[in-house]
Amino acid sequence: MITMNEKAREVNAVCVYCASSTKIDSCFVDAACALGKALAGRGINVINGAGGIGLMRALSDSALAAGGTVTGVIPRFMVEQGWQHDGLTELIVTADMHERKRLMASMSDGVIALPGGCGTMEELLEIITWKQLGLYLKPIVVLNTDGFYDPLLAMLARAVERHFMREQHRALWTVAASVDEAVDMLYSTPDWDSNLRKFAAI
């Protein structure tokens, strides 16, 4: 069933940032699996870092099991280490990390960030920065499973309060408490106005 929000924005592919750790609580794995299934159910191609373990694996496997498609983007040095998922719909090998992140963003109609470590948080903060500069205009959704991102969200709020960012910048991202809410936000969040890059300077 198509909702009003789904008619507002076309979403064909979503970039998902997530962890490769295998030692995390089951609630994070469950959320990744639920997201993969939900995206597949909407006919949305999953774009991720092509990792063969952790949340990336859980996300990919659940999407594929539900009849969806997954495009993995991974730098060559990781393939040389054997870190890639070999069962994806499409595997794209890049020269380096910078090309990987640029390609993942350019192929997507939105971003969802699952919990993760330094790499995941770096990707999330970089895409928020690109949006602030008008270089990425699509929705950025933080899936805050079990309150994982509460400290980072508090730090971003503090940056606004202390005038390192403008009040308008709070709209660069949205926060979801559940998978269904995160997917709905892909449709309901309007594209960013590139003219607002003038607000990048305080």
Phi, psi and chi 1 to 4 in degrees:
 res  aa     phi    psi   chi1   chi2   chi3   chi4
   1 MET       -  128.3  179.5  176.7  174.3      -
   2 ILE   -90.1  126.5  -57.8  -61.1      -      -
   3 THR   -92.1  171.1   67.5      -      -      -
   4 MET   -61.0  -39.7  -70.7  -64.0  -68.6      -
   5 ASN   -64.4  -37.3  -76.4  -18.4      -      -
   6 GLU   -66.4  -27.4  -72.4  179.7   81.3      -
   7 LYS   -75.1  -22.5  -68.4  178.6 -179.3  178.4
   8 ALA   -73.3  -38.9      -      -      -      -
   9 ARG  -130.9  143.1  -73.0 -166.3   80.0 -111.0
  10 GLU   -93.7  126.1 -175.9  174.4   -4.9      -
  11 VAL  -125.2  108.4 -177.8      -      -      -
  12 ASN  -106.8  -27.8  -62.9  -51.3      -      -
  13 ALA  -148.6  138.7      -      -      -      -
  14 VAL  -128.9  131.9  172.8      -      -      -
  15 CYS   -85.3  126.6  173.9      -      -      -
  16 VAL  -117.6  119.6 -177.9      -      -      -
  17 TYR   -91.1  132.0  -58.6  139.0      -      -
  18 CYS  -163.4  169.0   53.3      -      -      -
  19 ALA   -80.6  159.6      -      -      -      -
  20 SER  -107.4    1.1   57.7      -      -      -
  21 SER   -64.5  143.6  173.7      -      -      -
  22 THR  -106.9    4.9   59.2      -      -      -
  23 LYS  -112.2   21.2  -59.5 -177.2 -178.5  -62.1
  24 ILE   -94.3  165.0   53.8 -179.3      -      -
  25 ASP   -62.4  150.1  -69.6  -15.8      -      -
  26 SER   -63.8  -24.9   60.1      -      -      -
  27 CYS   -62.0  -32.4   66.8      -      -      -
  28 PHE   -73.9  -38.3  -59.2  120.0      -      -
  29 VAL   -65.2  -43.2  178.8      -      -      -
  30 ASP   -60.5  -41.2  -68.3  -15.8      -      -
  31 ALA   -65.6  -40.7      -      -      -      -
  32 ALA   -63.0  -43.0      -      -      -      -
  33 CYS   -64.2  -42.7  -69.9      -      -      -
  34 ALA   -64.2  -37.4      -      -      -      -
  35 LEU   -67.2  -43.8  179.5   61.5      -      -
  36 GLY   -58.3  -44.1      -      -      -      -
  37 LYS   -65.4  -42.1 -177.8  178.1  179.7 -179.8
  38 ALA   -65.1  -42.9      -      -      -      -
  39 LEU   -65.9  -42.0  -66.8  174.5      -      -
  40 ALA   -61.2  -39.0      -      -      -      -
  41 GLY   -65.0  -25.5      -      -      -      -
  42 ARG   -92.4    0.5  -58.5  -78.8 -171.0  110.7
  43 GLY    73.2   26.4      -      -      -      -
  44 ILE   -97.0  124.4  -60.5  172.8      -      -
  45 ASN   -70.1  131.2 -177.8   46.3      -      -
  46 VAL   -87.5  129.5  173.8      -      -      -
  47 ILE  -114.6  122.1  -59.0  168.3      -      -
  48 ASN  -143.4 -172.7   67.2   16.9      -      -
  49 GLY   -82.1    8.3      -      -      -      -
  50 ALA    68.3   17.7      -      -      -      -
  51 GLY   -68.5  147.2      -      -      -      -
  52 GLY   -96.2    5.2      -      -      -      -
  53 ILE  -138.6  173.0   58.7  174.9      -      -
  54 GLY    67.6 -151.6      -      -      -      -
  55 LEU   -65.9  -31.6  -65.9 -170.5      -      -
  56 MET   -61.7  -43.8  -87.7 -168.4  -84.4      -
  57 ARG   -64.8  -45.5  177.2  100.0 -160.4 -171.0
  58 ALA   -60.7  -44.7      -      -      -      -
  59 LEU   -60.4  -50.4  172.7   75.3      -      -
  60 SER   -62.8  -47.9  -63.7      -      -      -
  61 ASP   -63.1  -39.0  -73.8   -9.9      -      -
  62 SER   -69.9  -38.8   64.9      -      -      -
  63 ALA   -64.1  -44.3      -      -      -      -
  64 LEU   -66.1  -41.1  -66.4  168.4      -      -
  65 ALA   -64.0  -27.5      -      -      -      -
  66 ALA   -89.3    8.3      -      -      -      -
  67 GLY    88.8   11.2      -      -      -      -
  68 GLY   -88.8 -175.8      -      -      -      -
  69 THR  -122.9  151.1   57.7      -      -      -
  70 VAL  -136.2  127.1 -178.9      -      -      -
  71 THR  -107.2  118.3  -62.0      -      -      -
  72 GLY  -101.8  136.7      -      -      -      -
  73 VAL  -123.2  121.7 -174.5      -      -      -
  74 ILE  -145.3  139.1 -171.7  168.1      -      -
  75 PRO   -72.4  153.9   21.3  -29.3      -      -
  76 ARG   -57.9  -38.3 -174.6  169.2  -55.9  -78.9
  77 PHE   -64.0  -28.0   80.8   89.1      -      -
  78 MET   -73.7  -36.6  -71.4 -172.1  178.4      -
  79 VAL   -64.0  -38.9  174.9      -      -      -
  80 GLU   -63.4  -24.9  -68.4  170.4   -8.0      -
  81 GLN   -88.1   -5.6  -63.3  -65.1  -44.4      -
  82 GLY    75.4   29.0      -      -      -      -
  83 TRP   -88.3   -4.5  -67.0   -8.9      -      -
  84 GLN   -83.0  155.6   78.2  -81.1    8.0      -
  85 HIS   -85.4  120.4 -170.6  -48.1      -      -
  86 ASP   -90.1    1.6  -72.0  -41.0      -      -
  87 GLY  -111.1   20.4      -      -      -      -
  88 LEU   -79.5  162.1  -56.1 -179.8      -      -
  89 THR   -62.3  -40.9  -50.1      -      -      -
  90 GLU  -146.6  135.2 -179.3 -178.7   21.7      -
  91 LEU  -120.7  120.3 -176.0   68.7      -      -
  92 ILE  -111.0  124.3  -60.0  173.6      -      -
  93 VAL  -103.0  125.2  179.7      -      -      -
  94 THR  -106.9  167.3   63.7      -      -      -
  95 ALA   -71.3  -34.8      -      -      -      -
  96 ASP  -158.2 -178.8   51.9   38.4      -      -
  97 MET   -65.6  -37.7  -67.5  -73.1  -75.5      -
  98 HIS   -62.9  -44.9  -63.0  -67.5      -      -
  99 GLU   -65.1  -37.9 -176.9 -175.0    2.1      -
 100 ARG   -57.2  -51.9  177.9 -159.1 -149.3 -176.3
 101 LYS   -67.3  -39.5  -69.4 -175.4  -69.3 -177.1
 102 ARG   -63.1  -43.8  178.9 -167.4   58.7   76.8
 103 LEU   -67.9  -43.2 -171.7   57.3      -      -
 104 MET   -58.8  -42.3  -71.7  171.3   68.0      -
 105 ALA   -68.0  -44.4      -      -      -      -
 106 SER   -67.2  -25.7   67.8      -      -      -
 107 MET   -85.1   -8.4  -65.0  169.7   65.0      -
 108 SER  -102.5  155.3   72.9      -      -      -
 109 ASP  -103.1    8.4  -62.3  -50.3      -      -
 110 GLY   169.0  167.9      -      -      -      -
 111 VAL  -127.7  138.7  165.5      -      -      -
 112 ILE  -123.1  128.9  -64.7  177.2      -      -
 113 ALA  -105.5  116.1      -      -      -      -
 114 LEU   -85.1  167.2  -65.8  175.2      -      -
 115 PRO   -58.7  149.7  -30.1   38.9      -      -
 116 GLY  -173.4 -177.3      -      -      -      -
 117 GLY   -93.1 -148.5      -      -      -      -
 118 CYS   -56.6  -43.7  -67.7      -      -      -
 119 GLY   -63.4  -44.7      -      -      -      -
 120 THR   -65.0  -44.8  -56.9      -      -      -
 121 MET   -68.4  -33.9  -73.2 -173.4  -84.2      -
 122 GLU   -65.1  -42.4 -176.9  -93.4  -18.2      -
 123 GLU   -62.2  -43.4  -71.3  172.7  -40.6      -
 124 LEU   -63.3  -47.9  172.7   58.3      -      -
 125 LEU   -67.2  -34.0  -70.1  173.9      -      -
 126 GLU   -66.6  -44.3 -178.7  173.3   63.7      -
 127 ILE   -69.4  -31.7 -158.5   68.3      -      -
 128 ILE   -63.7  -41.6  -71.6  173.4      -      -
 129 THR   -63.4  -43.2  -57.5      -      -      -
 130 TRP   -60.1  -39.3  -73.0    8.6      -      -
 131 LYS   -68.3  -39.7 -168.5  167.9 -179.8  177.8
 132 GLN   -59.1  -34.6 -179.4  178.7  -20.6      -
 133 LEU   -89.1    1.7  -63.6  171.6      -      -
 134 GLY    77.9   17.8      -      -      -      -
 135 LEU   -93.4  -17.4  -57.7  176.0      -      -
 136 TYR  -139.7  126.8 -173.9   81.7      -      -
 137 LEU  -113.5   -1.9  -52.8  178.2      -      -
 138 LYS   -86.9  168.4  -53.2  -59.2 -177.8 -178.2
 139 PRO   -61.9  141.9  -23.1   34.0      -      -
 140 ILE  -121.4  115.8  -60.6  171.4      -      -
 141 VAL  -114.8  126.4 -177.8      -      -      -
 142 VAL   -96.8  113.5  178.4      -      -      -
 143 LEU   -87.8  101.8 -178.2   49.1      -      -
 144 ASN   -90.5   61.4 -165.8   25.1      -      -
 145 THR   -60.1  128.1  -55.7      -      -      -
 146 ASP    55.6   29.2 -162.3   33.4      -      -
 147 GLY    66.3   20.9      -      -      -      -
 148 PHE   -55.5  -41.9  176.6   84.7      -      -
 149 TYR   -88.8    5.9  -82.5  113.4      -      -
 150 ASP   -52.0  -47.1  -74.7   -7.7      -      -
 151 PRO   -63.8  -39.6  -24.2   35.9      -      -
 152 LEU   -67.3  -41.8  178.8   59.4      -      -
 153 LEU   -64.1  -35.8  -65.4  168.2      -      -
 154 ALA   -66.2  -37.2      -      -      -      -
 155 MET   -67.3  -39.4 -170.3   67.8 -115.4      -
 156 LEU   -65.1  -40.9  -70.2  169.9      -      -
 157 ALA   -62.8  -38.6      -      -      -      -
 158 ARG   -65.2  -36.7 -177.3  171.1  175.1   80.7
 159 ALA   -62.2  -37.4      -      -      -      -
 160 VAL   -69.0  -46.8  173.1      -      -      -
 161 GLU   -61.4  -33.6  -68.6  160.6    6.2      -
 162 ARG   -95.1   11.4  -60.5  -58.1  -63.5  -92.2
 163 HIS    68.3   27.9  -53.6  -65.9      -      -
 164 PHE   -84.8  -16.8  -70.6   98.1      -      -
 165 MET  -137.3  159.5  -61.2  170.4   67.8      -
 166 ARG   -86.2  160.3  -71.1 -180.0  180.0  -93.0
 167 GLU   -58.4  -35.4 -172.2   65.1   33.9      -
 168 GLN   -61.3  -25.0  -67.7   94.5  -30.4      -
 169 HIS   -71.5  -13.3  -67.1  149.9      -      -
 170 ARG   -62.4  -21.6  -67.3 -177.6 -169.7  -91.8
 171 ALA   -87.7    2.2      -      -      -      -
 172 LEU   -67.6  -26.8  -70.0  168.4      -      -
 173 TRP  -135.5  161.3   62.7   89.1      -      -
 174 THR  -125.3  158.1   56.8      -      -      -
 175 VAL  -120.4  129.6 -178.2      -      -      -
 176 ALA  -117.7  141.7      -      -      -      -
 177 ALA   -94.8  -14.6      -      -      -      -
 178 SER  -139.1  163.7   69.3      -      -      -
 179 VAL   -62.1  -46.4  166.5      -      -      -
 180 ASP   -59.9  -41.1  -72.4  -18.0      -      -
 181 GLU   -64.5  -40.8 -173.3 -180.0    8.8      -
 182 ALA   -62.3  -45.2      -      -      -      -
 183 VAL   -65.7  -42.1  175.7      -      -      -
 184 ASP   -60.4  -35.9  -74.3  -16.1      -      -
 185 MET   -65.7  -25.6  -75.6  176.3  174.0      -
 186 LEU   -61.7  -34.0  -65.4  172.8      -      -
 187 TYR   -88.6  -33.2  -66.2  101.7      -      -
 188 SER   -91.1  -16.5   62.7      -      -      -
 189 THR   -85.8  120.7  -54.9      -      -      -
 190 PRO   -70.7  155.6   26.2  -34.4      -      -
 191 ASP   -62.3  147.5  -74.9   -3.8      -      -
 192 TRP   -71.6  144.3 -169.8 -109.4      -      -
 193 ASP   -83.5  116.7 -176.9   -7.3      -      -
 194 SER   -62.1  -21.4   62.0      -      -      -
 195 ASN   -66.8  -16.9  -68.2  -37.9      -      -
 196 LEU   -76.9    0.5  -66.4  177.8      -      -
 197 ARG   -61.0  -20.2   62.5  163.6   49.8  107.3
 198 LYS   -62.8  -21.2   62.1 -173.4  177.2 -176.5
 199 PHE   -82.7   -2.0  -67.3  127.1      -      -
 200 ALA   -63.2  -31.9      -      -      -      -
 201 ALA   -89.4  138.5      -      -      -      -
 202 ILE   -88.2      -  -63.8  -63.9      -      -
